[in-house]
Amino acid sequence: MQPNRSTIPLMRLTQREPFALPCNRWAPDPRPCKALGLGHTTRAAIATVRKACFVTAMRTKTQLELLRKLRQRKGLAKCFTLVELMIVVAIVGILSAVAIPQFLGARAAAAAGAKIGEQVGLAKECAVYVASGGVGTAASGCSTSGGTFSSSWSPTVSGLNCLTTSSAAGASSATITVGSTGAMSCVLG
């Protein structure tokens, strides 16, 4: 007996002669059956193939049902509600009330630190000039007997460091003095 292309040859467990089972009898689409390339198989293999075809068919059916339900709910949940938007605005407001003052304080401290750093650089150049006995080029405001370098900023900032001095309270100016020996001192005010 020669099976045609739309059937899969099977073996009976009791007899060793092949018989043909139509593929569409247990699978809605014969392509998976043909793709498996089953030759003479047992009932267990047939059950496995049937289960795989059934699961594929159920998965497709479930997907179609979900798409249908989503189309029916098309009018719902298109946008945010007013309450959700109000909650988001409140959260952003609270976060900005905390973050903006911190940001502004850090920005003022960075600007004050930069001004102190510039004055310390000039004072060091002057200290080298004084210690070398006037050899080289002096910074503006510096002589062989020393010099004073000052800077001010607004608003007052606390926690600044200048040489070995640090400000516990708010400071709005720094004065760096270079002595006649090249020693430097800093006063924050």
WOFEN-V306613 format. One line per field, one symbol per residue. ss: DSSP state (H for helix, E for strand, L for the rest). A space follows every 50 residues. Layout:
ss = ???
This chain:
ss = LLLLLLEEEEELLLLLLEEEEEHHHLLLLHHHHHHHLLLLLLHHHHHHHH HHHHHHHHHHHHHHHHHHHHHHLLLLLLLLLHHHHHHHHHHHHHHHHHHH HHHHHHHHHHHHHHHHHHHHHHHHHHHHHHHLLLLLLLLLLEELLEEEEE EEEEEEELLLEELLEELLLLEEEEEEEELLLLLEEEEEL
